[in-house]
């Protein structure tokens, strides 16, 4: 929990406010959609889709907490009908909720992908442990740098967190390529590939957002870019990724059901 800088303009405060609101709306809507779709996929893929909904539910809860913390940290008022003035209340803004969210949801995101790809059980268990632990370590190593004002310390923790990050990204981009090619239909293979690369793309935004405060930006503008950047990345990595997981589960369910209907 780092102290907020003073001097926010209304535009900077409002952009962050709207970014957090967007996160709540997107994650909450996605949770409802995923769980409503459970009866429309076969039993084999319901666990993956259930986890998808759990991920966005956890994210919804934490976005509400971050949003409330942001709102409580400021007073916004207009004097005599003029421009809005933003002042700190002295209440702390707890951005640690974001890291608690990631510590829970990032391993689950990877596990849901492995489950919907329907790899051999031994491979699924092995990769789930490896990727889950690596992703949790990545988040845990990133947090000490996030709360630092000393840029050299911030860079140190960024570099450490990039070690498990690179392992996970390499596994998604290269290690799962063969399994993707073995999906039961071209559409399923295309969706599995899209889910893998969306994860890689969305994850690559996090290190850059993390570095916002390390490349010359400071004060309210840096805080705004960080909060809005993380909100957009989270929606891509969880809600949009979840839609691809649902589409892949639905496609594979349709293929399997059509196979059962074929005459022997």
C-alpha positions in Angstrom: 0.0 0.0 0.0 1.8 3.1 -1.2 0.6 6.7 -0.5 -1.2 8.4 -3.3 0.4 11.6 -4.7 -1.5 14.8 -4.3 -2.6 17.1 -7.2 -4.9 14.9 -9.2 -6.9 16.7 -11.8 -10.6 15.7 -12.3 -9.8 14.1 -15.6 -7.1 11.9 -14.1 -9.3 10.9 -11.1 -12.3 10.3 -13.4 -10.3 8.2 -15.9 -9.2 5.9 -13.1 -12.7 5.8 -11.6 -14.2 4.8 -15.0 -11.4 2.2 -15.6 -12.2 0.5 -12.3 -15.9 0.7 -13.0 -15.3 -1.0 -16.4 -13.4 -3.8 -14.6 -16.4 -4.4 -12.3 -18.9 -4.4 -15.1 -16.9 -6.6 -17.4 -15.9 -9.2 -14.8 -19.4 -9.4 -13.3 -21.1 -9.8 -16.6 -18.6 -12.4 -17.7 -19.2 -14.4 -14.5 -23.0 -14.6 -15.1 -22.5 -15.5 -18.8 -20.0 -18.3 -18.1 -22.1 -20.0 -15.5 -25.3 -19.7 -17.6 -23.4 -21.6 -20.3 -22.5 -24.6 -18.1 -25.5 -26.7 -19.3 -24.5 -26.1 -23.0 -21.2 -27.9 -22.8 -20.5 -31.6 -22.1 -19.5 -32.8 -18.7 -15.8 -33.0 -19.7 -15.6 -29.2 -20.0 -17.8 -28.0 -17.2 -14.9 -27.9 -14.7 -12.9 -25.6 -17.0 -15.9 -23.3 -17.5 -16.7 -23.3 -13.8 -13.2 -22.3 -13.0 -13.5 -19.5 -15.7 -16.5 -18.2 -13.8 -14.7 -18.4 -10.5 -11.8 -16.4 -11.9 -14.0 -13.5 -13.0 -16.0 -13.7 -9.8 -12.8 -13.3 -7.7 -11.8 -10.4 -10.0 -15.3 -8.8 -9.6 -15.0 -8.9 -5.8 -11.5 -7.4 -5.8 -12.4 -4.7 -8.4 -15.2 -3.6 -6.1 -12.8 -3.4 -3.2 -10.3 -1.4 -5.3 -13.1 0.9 -6.6 -14.4 1.5 -3.0 -10.9 2.2 -1.8 -10.2 4.7 -4.6 -13.5 6.5 -4.0 -12.8 6.7 -0.2 -9.3 8.2 -0.9 -10.7 11.4 -2.5 -13.3 14.0 -2.2 -14.6 15.5 -5.4 -16.6 18.7 -5.3 -17.5 21.6 -7.5 -17.2 25.1 -6.1 -20.0 27.5 -7.1 -20.8 25.4 -10.2 -17.2 25.6 -11.5 -14.7 23.0 -12.3 -14.5 19.9 -10.0 -11.7 19.9 -7.5 -10.1 16.6 -6.3 -8.6 16.4 -2.9 -7.1 13.5 -0.9 -9.1 12.5 2.2 -6.1 10.9 3.9 -7.7 7.4 3.7 -5.2 4.9 2.2 -5.7 3.5 -1.3 -5.2 -0.2 -1.0 -4.0 -1.5 -4.4 -2.8 -4.7 -2.7 -6.2 -6.2 -3.5 -5.0 -6.4 -7.1 -2.1 -8.7 -6.1 -4.3 -10.9 -3.9 -6.6 -11.2 -7.0 -3.7 -12.2 -9.2 -2.2 -14.7 -6.7 -5.6 -16.5 -6.8 -6.7 -16.1 -10.4 -3.5 -16.3 -12.5 -2.8 -20.0 -11.7 -6.5 -20.8 -12.3 -6.4 -19.1 -15.7 -3.6 -21.5 -16.8 -5.3 -24.5 -15.3 -8.6 -23.8 -17.1 -6.8 -23.6 -20.4 -5.1 -27.0 -19.8 -8.4 -28.6 -18.8 -10.3 -27.4 -21.8 -7.5 -28.5 -24.1 -8.0 -32.0 -22.6 -4.4 -33.1 -22.5 -3.5 -36.6 -21.1 -4.2 -36.6 -17.4 -0.5 -37.0 -16.3 0.5 -34.1 -18.6 -2.4 -31.9 -17.3 -1.4 -32.6 -13.7 2.3 -31.9 -14.3 1.8 -28.7 -16.3 -0.9 -27.5 -13.8 1.6 -27.7 -10.9 4.5 -26.2 -12.9 2.6 -23.4 -14.5 0.5 -22.7 -11.4 3.5 -22.5 -9.1 5.5 -20.4 -11.6 2.7 -17.9 -12.0 2.1 -17.6 -8.3 5.8 -17.0 -7.8 5.8 -14.3 -10.5 3.0 -12.4 -8.7 4.6 -12.8 -5.3 7.9 -11.5 -6.6 6.3 -8.5 -8.3 4.5 -7.2 -5.2 7.5 -6.0 -3.2 8.6 -3.8 -6.1 5.1 -2.4 -6.7 5.0 -0.8 -3.2 8.6 0.7 -3.6 9.3 4.3 -4.4 13.0 3.5 -4.9 13.3 2.8 -8.7 16.4 0.6 -8.3 14.6 -1.7 -5.9 11.5 -1.6 -8.2 13.7 -2.7 -11.1 15.3 -5.5 -9.0 11.9 -7.1 -8.2 10.7 -6.6 -11.8 13.7 -8.6 -13.0 13.1 -11.4 -10.5 9.4 -11.7 -11.4 10.3 -11.9 -15.1 12.1 -15.2 -14.6 8.9 -17.3 -13.9 7.0 -15.0 -16.3 9.3 -16.0 -19.2 8.9 -19.6 -18.3 5.1 -19.5 -18.4 5.0 -17.4 -21.6 7.4 -19.8 -23.3 5.3 -22.8 -22.3 2.2 -21.2 -23.6 3.7 -20.0 -26.9 5.9 -23.1 -27.7 5.3 -25.9 -25.2 1.6 -26.3 -26.0 1.9 -25.9 -29.8 1.8 -29.7 -30.4 -1.2 -30.2 -28.1 -3.0 -27.4 -30.0 -2.5 -29.1 -33.3 -4.2 -32.3 -31.9 -7.5 -30.6 -31.2 -10.5 -32.5 -32.7 -11.4 -29.9 -35.4 -9.7 -27.0 -37.2 -12.0 -24.6 -35.4 -11.0 -26.0 -32.0 -7.4 -25.8 -32.9 -7.8 -22.2 -34.0 -9.6 -21.3 -30.7 -7.0 -23.1 -28.6 -4.3 -21.2 -30.4 -6.1 -17.9 -30.0 -6.5 -18.5 -26.2 -2.8 -19.2 -25.9 -1.7 -16.2 -27.8 -4.3 -13.9 -26.2 -2.8 -15.0 -22.8 0.7 -14.2 -24.0 -0.3 -10.8 -25.5 -2.4 -9.7 -22.5 0.3 -10.9 -20.1 3.0 -8.9 -21.9 1.1 -5.7 -21.1 1.6 -6.2 -17.3 5.4 -5.8 -17.2 5.1 -2.6 -19.3 2.4 -1.1 -17.0 4.5 -2.1 -14.0 7.3 -0.1 -15.4 5.3 3.1 -15.8 6.7 4.5 -12.6 10.2 3.5 -13.6 10.5 5.4 -16.9 10.1 9.0 -15.9 6.4 9.2 -15.2 5.4 10.1 -11.7 2.6 11.6 -9.6 -1.1 11.4 -10.6 -0.5 10.7 -14.3 1.6 7.6 -13.5 -1.0 6.4 -11.0 -3.8 6.9 -13.6 -1.9 5.1 -16.4 -1.1 2.2 -14.0 -4.6 1.7 -12.8 -6.3 2.0 -16.2 -3.6 -0.1 -17.8 -4.0 -2.9 -15.3 -7.8 -2.7 -15.7 -7.7 -3.2 -19.5 -5.1 -6.0 -19.2 -7.2 -7.8 -16.6 -10.4 -7.7 -18.7 -8.4 -9.1 -21.7 -6.7 -11.8 -19.6 -9.8 -12.9 -17.7 -13.1 -11.9 -19.3 -12.1 -12.0 -23.0 -9.9 -15.1 -22.4 -12.8 -16.7 -20.7 -15.0 -16.2 -23.7 -12.4 -18.1 -25.8 -12.4 -20.9 -23.2 -16.2 -21.1 -23.5 -16.1 -21.0 -27.3 -13.5 -23.8 -27.3 -15.5 -25.9 -24.8 -18.6 -25.4 -26.9 -16.9 -26.3 -30.2 -15.3 -29.5 -28.7 -18.7 -30.4 -27.1 -20.4 -30.1 -30.5 -17.7 -32.2 -32.2 -18.0 -34.9 -29.5 -21.7 -35.0 -29.6 -21.8 -35.2 -33.4 -19.4 -38.1 -33.2 -21.7 -40.0 -30.9 -24.6 -39.4 -33.3 -22.8 -41.0 -36.3 -24.0 -44.5 -37.1 -21.6 -47.3 -36.2 
